[in-house]
Amino acid sequence: MHIKFCSSCGARVALKAPDGDTRERSVCIECGVVHYQNPKIVVGCVPERDGKILLCKRAIEPRYGFWTAPAGFMELGEDIAEGAARETLEEACAEVRIGRLFASVDVIYAGQLHLFFTARLLGDYAPGDESLEVRLFDVPEIPWDEMAFSSNSFALKKFIEDAGRDNGVHRRVISDKRSTRAAGSGLPGK
């Protein structure tokens, strides 16, 4: 995305590679400020209790009415684990104990990085303002064909495959919009 006006002085910007840089950036033609545009970070978790996974049915676009693990954009002033816990509180009115980072999804076309943690659901839950419904699912009940985003499906599948073991951070790259919808095939081999 190319910006048109400088946020420092209001002058027009041009797309060019600043001195010493190899990429074109939005550069102010008057004051020379370089306006860097970097990926946004989405943080979330897979809350689990007694072998069941907490999912939220979206009450907002994009993908209204589809299911997700609680996740959203990181805020300034918080670390990634705090952001994942905050998003769970906002979307599912639920407190969690954040575990380890286990999945990373680069959503190249959207300029986003999605990071997922394991989490232990600590108490009650209810729909927050961004959720139509919040529910604990046994693994065979997960609505794979109704998942909102393929990054969530990937994280859920890896969480299930890991079965509580630390198998490091699983990584996926989504480079174009055609592959963003959730793959409805369920777990691999099923």
Helices and strands as residue ranges (DSSP letters): E 13-16, E 25-28, E 34-35, E 40-49, E 52-58, E 67-68, E 71-73, H 80-92, E 96-107, G 108-110, E 112-121, E 131-137, G 139-141, G 144-146, H 150-162, E 170-174, G 177-179
